[in-house]
């Protein structure tokens, strides 16, 4: 089966190579890591201590790992931790968040048999932990041949994915039975894995790690530094549009333009989802003849008002063009719009702004976070906006009725706090799996 998969992967890589080449030339993507990805040439670890290998696809999964590793490190003092990612942004954030003395950060190999075998030989993990639902057949098979225990943490499987996986139920059963532990976010996800062939006794409902480790303190140092750097006064109110895609930045900008005369104290912060669009969004702001302040230009400095052509002063539009700071930025928001929800992306994480007690808004396309959305909406902790006009209308309503906005934010914050605890449950499972193992045996299918 390995070589059949290899051939399929090669054909797929050939098919998408024109797109990859275009994105490399036009946007500077996919320039590094090819030795790690295609050949499994992961950098060697600097110590011979036992290690646990965590794979987190991109930024969201990397940030989830922070709370897990904070719990694990004191419980497994003799272990190193390898963190791999698939995306360049995930790699950048992982290198920023995890100290180099105990954490080994690199790219995850593509699922070619030679690449995964070489990577496993270099890393020699005691256990492997996959975040959410990363099922790569060659990698999982190679780990099984070496007797390396596998765990899935914070597992989730959407209804759409479940329908697709049911078409390959035989393969899914084979893959899922190679996991020693399948820790999932809720009963629904657990039942879907069982229906796909996972052994019932290995599926554990732990809750969602996404609720743990989120900050609820608006006065934390990172948020305070952003406020100081952007020059946001205590009396000013802030509208943050975060994790956005086109045309959501334009919708947020049009909302601010429509409301600025009625609310002159309103500040707007734009946070595009992908760094490749930072320049595009900056040009969008400038095309409206509006002053712009970029985070990369203000680090370590205090924001200042920008003179307009009529010699009055206007607070600039703020652009957070850095990676890894959106979490702290949500702490500035009185009203928070979570992007990817008025496009076909399927939504982005709305837990962080909810944890700060912001009045949270998002569009109707939120299937990536369906369970979280249902929880927030059923409790009156968030609101859905259908389009640009409704975004403007709803932001205006919340600014006019501060008591309603405050109440919505308080409900959201209490809800997030009540859901916490998954990290501790997950960490206990991983310690049981990885701690005492000296000569792991592969589990039969």
N, C-alpha and C positions, 0 to 999 in steps of 0.2 A: 504493500500500500504506500510505503514511503516514496518510492520512485514514481508511482502514479501521481501522487501529490506534487512531487518536484516538477514533473512535466506540466501539470496544470498551473502551478505557480509561475513557471517560466513563460508559458503562453500568456498568462495574465499580465506579467511584467512587460512583455513585448507589446501587448495591446495598449497599455497605459503609458508607455515610455514617451510618446509625443507630448502628453499632458505634463508628465514630470519634467521633461526638458523645457517646455514653455514656462512652467512655474519657476524653474531654476533660473532661467534667463531673465524673466520679467519681474519676479518677486524675490529672488535670492534664496528660494527654498531648496531643500534637498541637496545642499552643498557638502555636507560632512556626514560622517558615520557610516559610509558605505562598506568599509572593511568590517565593521562590527555587524552590520545588518546582513550583508550578502555572504560573508565568509565566517562569521562567528568569531572574529578576532577581537574579543572583548579584552580590555586591559587587565592584566593579572592583578590579583589582590596583593596588598603589601604585607599581609600577615597570614599565618597558617592556622589561625583560630577557626573553629567551626563557624559557618555563616548560614543565614537564612536569606534566600533570594526573594525579593518582592518585585512583582511587575505591575506597574501603573501606567496605563496607556498615555495619558496626557496630564494637563495641569490639574484638573479636578480630582483625578485619582491620586496624584502626588500629594495634594493638600490633605486628602483624607488620611494618607499614611502617617502624617505628622503625629496625630493623637495616638495611633496604634504603636508607633515606635517609641513615643514617650512613655507608654505603659510597659513595653517589652524590655527596654534597655536595662532598667534596674532588676528585672526578673531573670534576664539572661545575660549576666555581666561578662561571661566568657565568650560571647558571640559577636561576630561582625554582621553587618546588614548590607546586602547588595540591593540597590534600587535601579531598575531598568525602566525606560520609557520608550515609546514609539515616536513621539513628536519632538521637534527641536525646542518648542516652547516648554514642553514637559521636562526636558533635560535641563534647560536653563533654570527653571524654578526648583527642580530637585537639587541642583548644585548650590543654589542659594540657600535652601532650607535645611539641608542636612550636612552636618559637620564631617569633614574629610577624614577625621581620625578613626571613626567607627563606621562610616558609610562609604560605600563604593558605588558611584553613580556612572551609568553608561547606557548606551542604546541596547534595546532588545533585538536579538537576531530575528531576521525573517524566517519563516517556517520551512526552510530548506533543510533536509536531513543533515547535510554536512555542516551547515551553520550552527544548528542547535546542538549537535554532538560536540563540536569544537568548543562552543560556549560553555556547555556543562563540564567539559574536561578542564577548562580554565578556572571556572568559578568553584566547582566542587561543593555545591551547597548541601547542607544537612537536610534542609526542607525548602520547598518552593511555595510561595503564596501568590495567587493571582487575584487581582482586585476587580470586583464586579462580575464580569463574565468574559474571560479571555480564554477561549478553547482552541488551541493550535495543535492539531493531531500529531505532527512529527515531534514537536517539543514534548508533549505529554507522553508519547510513546517512549521517547529517549529517556525521560526522567524515570518512567516505570521500569525500563530495563536495568537501570542503575539502582533500583530500590529506593529512590528518593521520594519521600512522602509529599503529596500535593494537597494544598488547601485552597479553597475559594473563600474569600471574605467579602462582606458587604454585597453579596450576590444579588443580582436583579435580572429579571427576564421579562421584557415587555410583552404585551399580548401579540403585537406584530411579530416580534422575534420568535415567540413560542409557536406561532402558526408556521413560520418558516422552518424551524428546527424539527417540527413534527414530520416534515417531508423526508428528513434524514434521521429518523428515530433510531435506526440500527447503529449508525455512527455515533449519535449522541449517547446512546446507552453505553457503548464501548468506552467513550471518553469519560463520562461521568462516573463510571465504576472504578476509574483509576484514582479518584480523589479519596483521601482519607477523611476529609472534613469539607462539608459544603455549608458555609455559614451565610444565611440569606437575610434580607431586610424584613420580610414579612411572610405570613403564612401562604399568601397567594403565590409568591415566587417559589417558595419551597415546594408547594404542590405541583407547580408546573415542571420543576426539575424531576420530581418523583415520576410524573407521567411520562417524562422523556427517558426514564430508565435509571435515575439515580437511586441507590439503595436508601430506603427510608431511614434506616438507623444512622446514616451519615449526614443527614440534612438537619441543620440546627437553625432555629430562628433566633437571631441576636438583636434585631432592630438595625437601624441605619446608622453607620458611622458618621454620615454627613451631619447629623445633629450634634455630634460631639466635637469638642475642640473649637467650636465657633465662639467668637467673642460677643459678649453682651454689654461690655463696658465702653461707652462712647468716649471716655476720657483716657483710653489706652494710649501708650506713647506713639504708636504708628499713626493712629488717627489724628492725634494732636499735632504731630509733625506735618501731616498733610494739610490740616487746617491752617497752620502757621505759614507753610510754604505757599499755599494758594491765597493767603491773605483774606480768609473768610472770617468775617466778624461774628461775634456771638449773637448779635441781633439779626443777622441775615438768615434766611431760610434757603435750603439747598435741595435742588432736584437733581438726582443722579440717574442717568440712563446708562446701565452697565451691561457688559457682555453682548453688545449690540452688533447687528449686521445691517448692511444696506437694505432698505432705506430707513432703518429705525433711527439712526442719528439725525437724519433730516426731519423726521417726525418730532423728535425731542426738541430740536432746534426751533421748528415752527411753533411748537407749544410754548417755548420760552418767549419767542418774539410776540406771540399773541397775548401773553400774560404780563409782560414786563412793565407796561404802563400802570396796570392795576397793582402790581406787586414789584415795585422798584428794588426791594430788598432781596429778590429771588436770584439765586446763583444757579448756574447750570454746569454740571460736570458730565462730560461724555467719556465713556470707556469702551472703545471697540473691542470685540472679542478677539480679533487676530491682529498681531503686531504689523502684518503686511498692510493693513489699512490705516495705520496712524496718519500717514501723509495725506491720504485721500480725505480723511475726516478733517484734518487741519485745513485743507484747501476748500472744503465745503463751508467751513466757518468763515474763512476769508472771502469767499464768494458773496457773502451777505454783507460785506464791509463791516464786520464785527471784530472787535479786538479779541485776541486769542492768547491764552497763557498755557504753555505746555509744561507738564511735570518735569520732563528732562531738562528744561531750561531754568527751573526754579529750585532744584534740590539744593538745600543749604541756604536758600535765600528767602526773604519774605516777599510775598506777592504784592504788587503795587497796582493802583488803578491806572488805566491807559487813557490818555487824552484823546478825545474825539475831535473831528474837524471843526466843530462849533465851539471849541475851547472848554466845553464841560467835560466831566469825567464819567466814564462808564466802566462798571465792573466787567472784566473780560469773561468770555466763555472759557471754561477750564477743560483741558484735554489731558487725561491720565494716560500717557503714552509710555508706560513702564509695565513690566510683568510682575505678578505676585503681590500687587498693592491694592487690587480691587477689594479684597476682604476688609482691609482697614478703611478704604474709601466709603464703603457702605455705611460706616459709622458716622459719616457727615450728613447722611440723607434724612431729610424730613419726609420727602416723597421719593420712592425708588421704583423705577421701571426696569424690569428684568428682561433683557433682550433675547433674540432668537425665538421669540414667541409671536411676533407679527410677520415672521417669515416661515419657511418650511423647515427650519432647523429642529424644531421640537422643544424649544425652551432651554433655559440655563438654570443654574442653581439659585433658587430664591430663598434658601434657608438663611444665608448670611445677613441680608437686609432685614429679614423677619426677626432674627436674633437681636439686632440692634433696636428693634421697636420702630422701624420706619413704616410708613404707610405704603405697602407693597402693591404694585400693579404689574400685570403681565398680559400678553395677548392670549388668544384662544388656542394657539398651537403649542401645547406644553406636554406632549405625550412622553417625553424623556423623563418627566418628573410627575407622572400622573398621580402616584400615591401621595406625594408631598402636596400637590395642588389640591387634591380632594380634602386633605386634612386642613389646609389653610382656608379654603372656601367654605367648607362645612362649619367652620368655627367663626366665620366673619372676620378672618385675619388677613384677607387679601381681596383684591377686586380685579376683574377681567375687563380689558378694553379691547374693542373689536377692530379699531382702525385709528388713523391719525386724529380725526375729529373727536372721537371719544376719548382719546388720550388727553387732548387739550381740555376737553370739558371736565374730565374727572380730576385732573391735576388742579384745575381752577376750583372745583368744589372742595377739595381737600384743603386748599390754601385758605379759602373763605371760612371754612368750618374747622378750625383747628382742634376743637374738642373731639369731633368725629375722627379726625386723622390720628389724634393721640390715642384714642380708645382702640382703634384698629391696630395700631402699632403695639400697644400693651398686650392685646390678646395674642398677637403673633409671637411676641417675645416669651410670654408664659407658655405658649404651646411648644415652642422649640425646647425650652428648658425641661418641660415634662417628658420629652421624647429621648432625653439623653441617657446613656448607659451602655450603648452597644460596644463601645471600645473596650471596656473592661471585660465583657463577656467574650469578645473576640480574642483578646490577649490571653485569657485563661486557656482557651482552646489551643492556641498556637504554642503556648508553653508546654501543655500536655503532649502535643504532637512532636515538638522539636527538642525539648529539653533533655529528656532521659535517653534519647535514641543514640545507640552506639553502632549498631549494624542493622539498619533498616532492611526489611524484606519487602519485596514487591507484593502487592495485593492481587490476587487472582481476579479475573473478570467474572 
